[in-house]
Amino acid sequence: MALSEFQIRKVKQRDKAYKLYDSLGLYLMITPNGSKLWRQKYKYMGQERLLAHGSYPTVTLAKARGKRDEIRVQLTDGVDPASQRKLDKISAEMQARTTFKLVAEEYIADSIERGLAPTTMKKKRWFLLDLASPLHNRPISEITPAELLYLLKSIEKSGRRETAKKMRGAISAVFRLAVITMRAENDPTFALKDALIPPRVVSRAAITDEKQFGALLRDLEGFTGWRITIEALKFQILTMTRPGEVRGAKKQEFDLEKRIWTIPVERTKMRREHLVPLSDQSLMIVEENWPEIEGVDLMFPSLVSNRKWISENAFNSALRRLGYQKEEVTAHGFRATASTILNSRGFDPEVIEAALAHQDKNVIRRTYNRATYWDQRVKLMQDWADLVDEFCRDNR
């Protein structure tokens, strides 16, 4: 006869353990200390086996019967319940150990292997290992959209909208890795796509007036600080490149005979090699700063060590010392200076874009432009360098 809740509550302990049978292999083991333990017998592949379903009253009679019926369904499907329970336990333990931090560290390691630029990796580490620290010990499969929104909103409310937006992207990349490696079922950041306030777009501060630009160039000539800083700044202006591309420039990247500077993939924003034609003026800077010491490759090394990059803030610090505020001009803004002046003087916009290494969204046209505009870019870079000299001389 099947058990009832009344019978189970009234049962008393004995000197030896004994069993009260329910049905279909389920029974209650009464131990000498009074514990009431659910057990279930079943046969698999002709062998009798035993499973535990917890203790009464934590597991009620109804719950114990539910567990029994689940076992019977597994048997019908040809699954050994004991083996499946072990696998489920292993999976649960793995999920508990698969924390957000572990997957984030794996993602960072993969990104380094793919050759992402050091500055990019520095930001990713900051997003994932510093700002996302509240998520570190959470099993990645248990993190919810609401949990992520709370974290990102706290950053957004501090005024760092751009940081919140980029951090969402970094977190999303970690979840995508977890999904494809079967450690999470989905990317919860997808639900947050429109939940964050868009960042205010602020253009890089730049001087685009030719006379004001000429005055700045003359100020650079009179700078009394570390000479390499000004040489590097002038080289950046002449080549229309990004500060990080110049700071990491090495002598093996230059072909003096062909007058070409090849910026490697890992140091370009668009993650593709960029060739820069050298004007007479930029070539002169390269030749004057050519490293002659064995083992020294950097064209514009740090004051601290000739084997270290010049400081990330060196360019802007020099501009501040010259009296220019960050709202007036930044080193990165010199690209906008060149673009604005050249466009206003009627130079071909597509050639200017190619010179600035801006990526055309059309893949076929992008490949065509890189091949077609080389001669025009060579001429453009010399014309730009001559204009820079002209602006510097014009003291009206």
N, C-alpha and C positions, 0 to 999 in steps of 0.2 A: 504494500500500500504506500502511496506517495506521502511524503512528509507535509506537515502544515506548520505555519508560523507558531501556533499554539504549542505543538509538540516540542519544537526546537527550543522555545523559551523555557519550558518546564523541565527539560532534560537535565540530569544530574551527573556529576563526574563519578568515576569509579577508580578502584585501585589500578586497573589496567585500561588501556585505550580500547574503545569499542566503536562500532560503526552503526549509523542509522541510514538505511538505504532510502533513496527517493525513487528515481526511475531512470531508465536508459543509461545506466552506468554511473549516475551521480549519487554520491553519498556524503554524509557528514561524519567526520572523525572526531570523537570526543576524547580528549586527552586527560590524564590523571590530574593535571593542574586546572582543568575546567575549560580549556580552549576548544573552540568548535571550528574545525577546519574542513573546507570543502575540497573534495577529491572527485576525480572522474576516471573511470576505467574505460579503455577503448582498445580495439584491435586494429593493427595496421600491418599489412603484409603477413597476416597469420600470427603476429606476435602481440601479446597483451602488454599494454603500456598504461602509464598513469600520469595524470596532470593535476596540478594544484590550482584552485580558483580563489584563493584568499580565505579569510576567516569571517565567521558570523559574529556580530551583526553588521560589520562594515560591508560585507557582501551579503545582501539579503537573499532569501530563498528565490525570489523572482529573478534577481540578477544572476544567481548561480545557474538557474535553469537557462537563462539567456546565453551565458557562456557555454553551457553544455550544448545548446542547439547550434552555436557557431562552430563548435568542434565537429559536430555531425555533418554540417555543410561542407567543411574542409575535407572530411573523409570521403564524402560523396564525390568531391572534385579530384580525389586522388592525392590530396596533400596530407603529409604527416604533420599533425598539429604541434607536436613537440619540437620538430625541426623548424617549423614556421615560427614558433614562439621565440626560439633562439635567434633566428634571423631578424625578427622584428626588434628584439632587444639590442642586437648589434647595430642595426640601423638607427635606432633611437639614440644609442650612445654616440654613434658617429655624428648624428645631427647635432647633438649637444656639444660635441667638440668642434664642430664646424662653425666657428664663430665668425662674425663679420670681420674681425681683425685678421684672422687667419686667411680668409679669402682675399681681403684687401692687400695683404702682404704678397700673396701669390700674384695678384693682378699687377702690383708694382714691379715685381721681379720680371714678369712677362713683358711689361712695357719697356723696361731697361733693355731686355733682349732684342726688342724690336727697334732699338736705336733712337728712342725719343730723346729730345734735347735735354741737357742737364737742368735748364731753367724750367722746362715743362715738368720734369720729374720732381723738382723741388716743390712746385705748386701742388702736384698730386699728393705728395707725402703730407704736405700741410693740410690739405682737405681731408685726407683719409686717416692719417695717423694722429693728427692733432685735433682738428675741429670735430671730427666724427668720433671722438673718444667715448661719448656716451653709448655708442653702439658696439664697442669693441668686444665685450663679453657676451653679447646676445647671440643665440643660435641664429644664423642668417635666415633660415627658413621660417622663423617666428616673427621677424620684424615686419611691422604693419605700415601701411601708408600714413596712418595717423601719427605714428611714432616718428616717422621721417619728417612729416609736416611740422611737428612741434619743434624739432631740431632746426630745420631750415628757417622757420618763421622767427625763431629766437635770434638767428644771425641777421635776417632781413630787418628786424625791428631795431637792430643796433646801427642801421644805416648802410649796411654792406649788402646791397641788393645784388650787385654783380657777383660777389663772393657766394651768396646763396644760390644763384643761378648756376654758376660753374661747379659748385659743390654737388648740386643735384646731378649734374652730368657725370661727375666722378663716381658718385655712389651708384648711379645707374650702370656704369661700366662694371663695377664689382658684382652687382646682381646678375648682369648678363653672363659673366663668367660662372657664377654659381648655378645659373639655369642650365647652361650647356654642359656642365660637369655634374648635373643631377643632384645638386646640393640645395636647390631652391626651385619652386615650381613656377615662379613668375618674378617680374621686376616691379616692385611696389611703387617705384618712382614714376611709372607711367601715369598713374592716377593723379599725380601732382603737376602735370604738364602746365595747366593754367592756374595753379593755386598760388604761385608766387607773383609778386608785383614786378613787372619788367624794370630792369635797371635803367637809370637815366643815361642816355648816350652822351658822353662828353668827349669831344674831339681832342686830340693831342695839341697842346699849346704850340703854336708855330708863328713865326714872323713871315708874312707873305708879301710885305711891301719891299720893293727892291732897295730903296734908300735905307730903310731901317735894317734890312739884311746886310747891306754894305757896311753900315756902322757896326753891326755885330762882328762882321769879319775883321774889321780893323781893331776892334777890341780884343779879338782872339790873338791877333798879331802882337799886341802889347801885353799879353798875359805873362806874368812873372812866375807862375807856378811850375809844376812838373812838366817839362817840355814834351814828354811822350804823350801826355793827356791831350795837349793841343794838336800834336801831330795826328793822333788818332781821330780827334774830332774833325779836323780838316779833311782827313782821308774819308771819313764817313760822309761828310757833306759832298765831296767830289764824286764819290761812288754811288750816292743815293741809296745806301744800304742801312740795315738796322744796327743799333749799337752793339748788340750781342754778336753779330756777325763780324764786326770789326774787332771787338775785344778779344775774340778767340782766333784771329787770323794768324796762320803759321806760314813760314817761308816755303814749305813744300806745296802750298796751295797756289803759288805764283809761278807763272811761266813768263819770265822777263822777256824772252825773245819774241813770243807771240803776243805779249802784253795782255795777258788774261789772268784774272783772279778767279779760281774755282772754289766757291763756297760749298763745302760738303753737305750732304743731306741732313746730318744730325744737328746742324747749326742754322738751318733755314726754317722759317715759320711754316712754309707750305710742304715741308718734308720732301723736297726734291732738289737736286743739285742746281746751283745757280751760277752761271758764268758772267763775270763782269769785265767788260772791256776797260782797259786802263788808259786814261788820257795822259798826255805828257806830264801834267801836274801831279796826278796821283801816282804815276810811275816814279817820278822823282822822289816822292815821300817814301815809297817802298825801298828804293835804292839807298836813300839816306839812312833808313832805319833797319837795313838788312842785318840780321843777327850773325855775327862772326864767331861767337863763342860756341865751341863744340857742345852739343847737347841742348842748346838753347834754340827753340823754334819759333817762339812767339814774336810777332812783329812789334807789338805794343805791350810789353810786359809791365807787371806791377812794380811800383817803387820798392815794395818789400822784398820781392824775389823776381828774378828774370825768368823764372819757370812757372810763375803764376799769372793768371789773367789780371789785367787792370781791373780795379774795383767796379762793380756794377753801377755804383753811384758817382764814379769819377767824372763822367761827362757833365751830368747835371750839377754836380758840386762846383765844377769850374765855371759853369754859366752863372751860378748864384754868386760866386766870388767876383764875377765881372759886373754884378749888379742887376742881373736879369732874374725876375721872379718866375716861379713855376707856372703862373697864370699867363706869362708872356711867351715863354719858349721852353721846350724840352729837347733833349738830344734826338728823341724819336720824331719830333716835329719837323726836323730838317728834311725828311722825305716829303712832307706836305709842302714845305717851302719850295723844293725843287719842282714838284708836280704843278703847283699853282703858277709859278713864274713861267715855266716852260709851256704850259697850256695857254697862258695869257699871251705869250709871244708867238703862238701859232704853230708850235711843233706838233707832230702827229701824235694824237692821244694814245693810239694803240702801241706805238713805239715807246712812249713814256711808261705805259702800264707794264710792258715787257721788261723795261729797264728796272722798274720798281719790284719786279718779281711778283706782281699780283697775279693770282691764278684765274685764268679764264674758265668759266663754268662749262664751256663747250670743249670737250676733250680733243676733238679733231682740230678745232681752230687753235687750241692751246699748243698742240704739237706743231701745227703749221707755223704759228707765230714765232715760236722759239727758233725754228730753222730759217724763216724768211727774214726776220727783222735784225739779224746779226749786224749786217753792214750798216743799217740805219742806226742801230744802237751804238756802234763804234763812233759814228759821226756825232750822234746826240751827246755822248759822254764828253767828247772833246769840246763841243759847242757849250755845254754846261760848264765845264771847267774854265773856259775862256770868259764866260759870263761872270763866274765867281770872281775871277781876277779883275774884271771890269768894275764890278760892284765894289770891290775892296779899294780900288784906286779912286773911284768917284767920290770925292769929299765935298760935294756941293751942299 
